[in-house]
Amino acid sequence: MSANVASADAEAKPKRPAGKGRRKYPPKSAKAKEASRAKYLAKKLASGDELTEAQLAGVEELGGREAVLEREAKRKERAAALERAKADVKRDHPHQAYVSGLPASTTSEGGLAALRAEVPGVSHFVAVRDRQTDECRGFGFAVLDSQAALDALVALDGAEGLLGCEEALKVSAARKLMDPTKSRGDGDGAKPKPRRPRPPRKPKQAAAEDA
């Protein structure tokens, strides 16, 4: 009796389509694959482990033992510099807000002036811009002088009519801190970098025939 009930429940339960619900990551580029292999081989060389013939061949392809170890040392230096930069931003600019719902015409200068009119403690505002169109991507980051100023800005969440927003403005404490001294494509006079065009996709039927 229980077996029949179990089988009936199994039939009634809808099956999840294959691949659905799993996070899909973009495929690694050749450069990223080479960097991963160099990091792995450098770890093997530093530990003194015996390498297989395939691993020895990989070391030679990357320029030899010294080249692999030097490459890993530079990677560690870059990683350490990045961590120091993050620590500096966290120390110097700990109070930041994420602002979204912005119109495409928003600029860093205009956004700063509009936010300062509401909260005097806003010291910086960066409207993140699209590289191709040079228009605001709909969000930006505000840097504030104190926690009290950050709380006051977050209290504007849901306000309408600010910064030219047709809909309600969304404001929250930023999870990731940005460096306000670095440009994000606004106000530096540089032209947007063109993106490399992607090749046209083949129809599924044509791709199956080619395979």
C-alpha positions as CSV (number, residue, x, y, z in Angstrom):
1,M,0.0,0.0,0.0
2,S,2.8,2.4,1.0
3,A,4.7,1.5,-2.2
4,N,1.8,2.4,-4.3
5,V,1.3,5.8,-2.6
6,A,5.0,6.5,-3.0
7,S,5.0,5.7,-6.7
8,A,1.9,7.9,-7.1
9,D,3.5,10.8,-5.4
10,A,6.6,10.4,-7.6
11,E,4.4,10.4,-10.8
12,A,2.5,13.5,-9.6
13,K,5.6,15.5,-8.7
14,P,6.6,17.5,-11.8
15,K,10.1,16.9,-13.0
16,R,12.4,19.8,-13.2
17,P,13.7,20.4,-16.7
18,A,17.4,19.5,-17.2
19,G,19.7,22.4,-16.4
20,K,16.9,24.5,-15.0
21,G,17.7,26.1,-11.6
22,R,21.5,25.7,-12.1
23,R,23.6,28.8,-12.4
24,K,25.3,29.0,-15.7
25,Y,28.7,30.6,-15.8
26,P,30.2,32.0,-19.0
27,P,33.0,29.9,-20.6
28,K,36.5,30.9,-19.6
29,S,38.6,32.7,-22.2
30,A,41.9,31.2,-23.4
31,K,43.7,33.9,-21.4
32,A,41.8,33.0,-18.2
33,K,42.5,29.3,-18.7
34,E,46.2,30.0,-19.2
35,A,46.3,32.1,-16.0
36,S,44.5,29.3,-14.0
37,R,47.0,26.7,-15.3
38,A,50.0,28.9,-14.5
39,K,48.7,29.4,-11.0
40,Y,48.2,25.7,-10.5
41,L,51.6,24.8,-11.9
42,A,53.3,27.5,-9.8
43,K,51.7,26.0,-6.7
44,K,53.0,22.6,-7.6
45,L,56.5,23.9,-8.3
46,A,56.6,25.9,-5.0
47,S,55.5,22.8,-2.9
48,G,58.2,20.6,-4.5
49,D,55.7,18.0,-5.7
50,E,56.8,15.8,-8.5
51,L,55.2,16.9,-11.8
52,T,53.7,14.5,-14.4
53,E,54.9,14.6,-18.0
54,A,51.8,16.6,-19.0
55,Q,52.5,19.2,-16.2
56,L,56.2,19.4,-17.2
57,A,55.1,20.1,-20.8
58,G,52.7,22.8,-19.5
59,V,55.6,24.5,-17.6
60,E,57.7,24.5,-20.8
61,E,54.8,26.0,-22.8
62,L,54.5,28.8,-20.3
63,G,58.2,29.6,-20.6
64,G,59.9,27.4,-18.1
65,R,60.1,27.1,-14.3
66,E,61.3,30.6,-13.6
67,A,58.7,32.2,-15.9
68,V,55.9,30.4,-14.1
69,L,57.1,31.4,-10.7
70,E,57.7,35.0,-11.7
71,R,54.2,35.1,-13.2
72,E,52.7,33.8,-9.9
73,A,54.7,36.4,-7.9
74,K,53.3,39.2,-10.0
75,R,49.8,37.9,-9.6
76,K,50.2,37.8,-5.9
77,E,51.5,41.4,-5.9
78,R,48.4,42.5,-7.9
79,A,46.1,40.7,-5.6
80,A,47.8,42.3,-2.5
81,A,47.6,45.8,-4.1
82,L,43.9,45.3,-4.8
83,E,43.3,44.3,-1.2
84,R,45.2,47.3,0.1
85,A,43.1,49.6,-2.2
86,K,39.9,48.0,-0.9
87,A,41.1,48.6,2.7
88,D,42.0,52.2,1.9
89,V,38.5,52.8,0.5
90,K,36.9,51.2,3.5
91,R,38.9,53.4,5.8
92,D,38.5,56.7,3.9
93,H,35.0,56.3,2.5
94,P,33.1,53.8,4.7
95,H,29.7,55.4,4.3
96,Q,28.3,54.7,0.8
97,A,24.9,54.3,-0.7
98,Y,23.6,52.5,-3.8
99,V,21.1,54.7,-5.8
100,S,19.1,53.2,-8.6
101,G,16.1,54.1,-10.8
102,L,18.0,57.0,-12.3
103,P,17.1,58.3,-15.8
104,A,19.6,58.0,-18.7
105,S,20.4,61.7,-18.6
106,T,21.8,61.6,-15.0
107,T,25.3,63.0,-14.6
108,S,27.6,62.8,-11.6
109,E,27.6,66.6,-11.2
110,G,23.8,66.9,-11.5
111,G,23.2,64.0,-9.2
112,L,25.6,65.3,-6.6
113,A,23.9,68.7,-6.6
114,A,20.4,67.1,-6.3
115,L,21.4,64.8,-3.5
116,R,23.2,67.6,-1.6
117,A,20.0,69.6,-1.7
118,E,18.3,66.8,0.2
119,V,21.2,65.6,2.4
120,P,24.1,68.0,3.0
121,G,26.4,65.2,4.0
122,V,26.8,63.9,0.5
123,S,30.5,64.4,-0.5
124,H,30.7,62.4,-3.8
125,F,28.3,61.0,-6.3
126,V,29.2,58.8,-9.3
127,A,26.6,58.0,-12.0
128,V,27.7,54.8,-13.7
129,R,27.7,55.3,-17.4
130,D,27.4,52.9,-20.4
131,R,30.7,52.6,-22.4
132,Q,28.9,52.7,-25.8
133,T,26.1,55.3,-25.3
134,D,27.8,57.3,-22.6
135,E,24.4,57.5,-20.9
136,C,23.7,56.6,-17.2
137,R,23.0,52.9,-16.7
138,G,20.3,53.7,-14.2
139,F,22.3,53.5,-11.0
140,G,25.1,55.2,-9.2
141,F,27.0,55.5,-5.9
142,A,26.9,58.2,-3.3
143,V,29.6,58.8,-0.7
144,L,28.6,60.4,2.6
145,D,30.5,62.1,5.4
146,S,29.0,60.1,8.3
147,Q,26.7,57.3,9.3
148,A,24.0,59.8,10.1
149,A,24.1,61.3,6.6
150,L,24.0,57.7,5.2
151,D,20.9,57.0,7.3
152,A,19.3,60.2,6.1
153,L,19.9,59.4,2.4
154,V,18.6,55.8,2.8
155,A,15.5,57.3,4.3
156,L,14.8,58.8,0.9
157,D,14.2,55.3,-0.5
158,G,10.9,55.3,-2.4
159,A,10.8,59.1,-2.8
160,E,9.4,60.3,-6.1
161,G,10.6,63.2,-8.3
162,L,14.2,63.2,-7.1
163,L,17.0,63.4,-9.7
164,G,14.4,63.5,-12.4
165,C,13.2,60.0,-11.7
166,E,9.8,59.2,-13.2
167,E,9.4,56.3,-10.7
168,A,10.3,56.0,-7.1
169,L,14.0,56.4,-6.3
170,K,15.7,53.3,-4.7
171,V,18.4,53.9,-2.1
172,S,20.2,51.4,0.1
173,A,23.5,51.0,1.9
174,A,26.1,49.9,-0.6
175,R,27.3,46.3,-0.2
176,K,30.4,46.9,-2.3
177,L,32.4,50.1,-1.8
178,M,33.8,52.0,-4.7
179,D,36.7,54.5,-4.9
180,P,35.2,57.9,-5.7
181,T,38.6,59.2,-6.9
182,K,38.6,56.9,-9.9
183,S,36.5,57.8,-12.9
184,R,33.7,55.5,-14.2
185,G,33.4,57.1,-17.6
186,D,31.9,60.4,-16.5
187,G,33.7,63.7,-16.5
188,D,37.1,62.6,-17.6
189,G,36.6,63.6,-21.3
190,A,37.6,60.1,-22.5
191,K,35.6,58.6,-25.3
192,P,33.7,55.4,-24.5
193,K,35.6,52.3,-25.5
194,P,33.9,50.4,-28.3
195,R,33.0,46.8,-27.5
196,R,34.1,44.0,-29.8
197,P,31.1,42.9,-31.9
198,R,30.0,39.3,-31.3
199,P,29.7,36.9,-34.2
200,P,26.1,36.2,-35.3
201,R,24.7,33.1,-33.7
202,K,23.8,30.2,-35.9
203,P,20.2,28.8,-35.9
204,K,19.9,25.7,-33.8
205,Q,18.9,23.6,-36.8
206,A,22.0,24.8,-38.8
207,A,24.3,24.2,-35.9
208,A,23.0,20.6,-35.6
209,E,23.6,20.0,-39.3
210,D,27.1,21.3,-39.0
211,A,27.8,19.0,-36.1
